[in-house]
Amino acid sequence: MAYSLKDYQGDGSTTLWNVPFEFISRDHVDVVDVSDESQVTFTWINDDQIEITPALPSTTTVRLRRITPVDKRVVDFQDATVLDESDLDTSANQNFYVAQELLDEVDDKMAQDVDSLWDAVGERIKNVADPVNAQDVVTKTWAETSMSSNLAAAIAAKQAAETAESNAADSESAAATSATNAANSETNAANSATAASTSETNAANSASAASTSETNASSFESMAETHRDDASTSASSALNSENAASSSAGDAQAAQDAAELALDNFDDRYLGAKSSNPSTDNDGDPLMDGALYWNTSVPEFRVYDLGSSSWGPAVGLNKATSAVAKAGSNDSDFMTALKTVESKREPNGPVGLGSSWELSEVSGHLYFSKNGTDLARLDSSGNFEATGNVSGGGSI
């Protein structure tokens, strides 16, 4: 327990600190930074509290301490003066406070323990000189320098030993290699003698092979001339094939052009379905005489008259279409006849239908028959009725 000092660690916010001990004068109290014992400025709030601004950071520890003067008396007694309690207490307190401060200083210093060993009480020792004698205390710097030097020497010695060992192994390996090379040289010499004998035999064989090669060369020359003639014939055939392919390509192009022209002509003749009379064909060109289209608004087929520059109903096509719609599932012969008549009939009389079909007009009615059998009749108003072996009727 300290009597004359108190350590405080900052927290970044606290500025007021308590004074836990008594003193004779405020001049006997100071504050120092523990790390370097530098003075810290403070202000007295009262005899029990001081203020330090700005607030101490958490990394700073300060010591609030009392230092009672020991070089002079605080109270000097004079002869024939009155002794009062205050002066006596002050004089006694000076001695009392100095004794406390000495105890605190001793407790805060390194001292010998009961086992006669020096106790640094968990603190670092500083300002120590480099060692001289064997049992002197060493500093951190001296120890690190000495150990680094010794370690470097030990490493160097180890590396030298490893190098010597490696060199010895290399020498042993080189000696073994030399012995092997000598044995190989002896074997190679024997092999060279054998190779010389083999080369002599090979030379004789090569002379015989050269004669055979000459004969073969003459045969190959004759074959080459034959292949040359064949190649000339193949080249001529290839040229003819190329010409034929070129001609076929021309014919194909002509056929394609003709097909495209036919499609364009049909597109100019039949314009398709439209909601009103067109003024040009599908290519934007002037309309041709007899052009045809299906009017979706009426609906009916219409044909263009170039002479009058006008569109009119295509009567035959329209009636045939109406007949198909109204006849339903009537006999196929009857339907065929009806569609054929309506597509070919003119207002002023009948037209021929072929060897099996007959068409006649009696009293305003148009009769048609097949192989002499009446199938239906059609009056001038467009009404028809079935006769013979078929049924049905209506107006077209």
Secondary structure as UniProt FT lines:
FT   STRAND          5..9
FT   STRAND          16..18
FT   HELIX           26..28
FT   STRAND          29..33
FT   TURN            34..36
FT   STRAND          43..46
FT   TURN            47..48
FT   STRAND          49..51
FT   TURN            58..59
FT   STRAND          61..66
FT   TURN            79..80
FT   HELIX           85..107
FT   STRAND          111..112
FT   TURN            114..115
FT   STRAND          118..119
FT   TURN            121..122
FT   TURN            134..135
FT   HELIX           140..269
FT   STRAND          270..274
FT   TURN            282..283
FT   TURN            289..290
FT   STRAND          292..295
FT   TURN            296..299
FT   STRAND          300..305
FT   TURN            306..309
FT   STRAND          310..313
FT   HELIX           315..327
FT   TURN            328..329
FT   HELIX           332..344
FT   TURN            347..348
FT   STRAND          357..362
FT   TURN            363..364
FT   STRAND          365..370
FT   TURN            371..372
FT   STRAND          373..379
FT   TURN            380..381
FT   STRAND          383..386
FT   TURN            388..389
FT   STRAND          393..395
//
